[in-house]
Amino acid sequence: MARYYFHIRDGWNVIPDDEGIECSTWGAACVEAYASADDLAAAALRDGLPRSAVAIEIVDQAGNVLGRVAVPEQRCLG
């Protein structure tokens, strides 16, 4: 299994994931990143914060950014 890290990028700021998690496949790492993005979007909605420039970066053990998942902008329609 490979260890992936899920850093939070907010514009120029990065909040590093120092622990990471082991995932059996790249697909499993992507599922984790999307779940983290959904959690951040829900917290932003709850706290009334914009999330338009926030993303989760999927990083390998060597520090290479393998992918990014944008945190969705949650809006209440009605």
Secondary structure per residue as TSV (DSSP state, phi and psi in degrees):
chain	resnum	aa	ss	phi	psi
A	1	M	-	360.0	147.7
A	2	A	E	-102.3	149.3
A	3	R	E	-97.5	130.1
A	4	Y	E	-119.3	148.7
A	5	Y	E	-117.1	145.8
A	6	F	E	-123.4	85.3
A	7	H	E	-77.2	145.3
A	8	I	E	-99.6	122.4
A	9	R	E	-111.0	124.9
A	10	D	E	-123.2	91.0
A	11	G	T	66.1	-120.1
A	12	W	T	-87.9	-12.7
A	13	N	E	-87.7	141.5
A	14	V	E	-126.7	130.0
A	15	I	E	-104.2	107.1
A	16	P	-	-75.1	146.8
A	17	D	-	-94.7	104.9
A	18	D	S	-83.5	-16.1
A	19	E	S	-97.1	-46.1
A	20	G	-	66.6	178.5
A	21	I	E	-141.6	154.9
A	22	E	E	-87.5	131.6
A	23	C	E	-125.4	143.0
A	24	S	S	-74.5	-26.7
A	25	T	S	-144.2	166.0
A	26	W	H	-61.3	-38.8
A	27	G	H	-60.2	-40.2
A	28	A	H	-65.2	-36.7
A	29	A	H	-65.3	-39.3
A	30	C	H	-65.1	-40.2
A	31	V	H	-60.2	-42.9
A	32	E	H	-62.2	-42.6
A	33	A	H	-63.9	-43.5
A	34	Y	H	-65.2	-38.3
A	35	A	H	-64.5	-41.0
A	36	S	H	-64.2	-40.7
A	37	A	H	-62.8	-42.6
A	38	D	H	-62.8	-40.6
A	39	D	H	-62.7	-42.9
A	40	L	H	-65.0	-40.0
A	41	A	H	-64.5	-41.6
A	42	A	H	-64.6	-41.4
A	43	A	H	-65.2	-39.3
A	44	A	H	-65.0	-41.9
A	45	L	H	-62.5	-44.5
A	46	R	H	-61.3	-39.5
A	47	D	H	-91.9	-2.6
A	48	G	T	72.6	30.6
A	49	L	-	-106.5	143.7
A	50	P	-	-75.1	147.3
A	51	R	-	-129.0	22.4
A	52	S	T	-64.8	-25.9
A	53	A	T	-109.6	16.3
A	54	V	E	-99.5	140.7
A	55	A	E	-144.1	156.6
A	56	I	E	-99.5	125.3
A	57	E	E	-99.5	128.3
A	58	I	E	-93.3	120.4
A	59	V	E	-124.9	140.3
A	60	D	-	-87.7	-179.8
A	61	Q	T	-64.1	-23.5
A	62	A	T	-85.5	-3.7
A	63	G	S	92.1	7.1
A	64	N	-	-79.8	130.8
A	65	V	E	-77.7	117.7
A	66	L	E	-95.2	-23.4
A	67	G	E	-174.5	167.5
A	68	R	E	-135.5	143.0
A	69	V	E	-124.7	119.2
A	70	A	E	-71.3	141.3
A	71	V	-	-80.0	121.1
A	72	P	-	-66.7	142.4
A	73	E	-	-78.8	113.5
A	74	Q	-	-89.4	130.7
A	75	R	-	-131.1	142.1
A	76	C	-	-91.6	118.3
A	77	L	-	-100.8	137.4
A	78	G	-	168.7	360.0
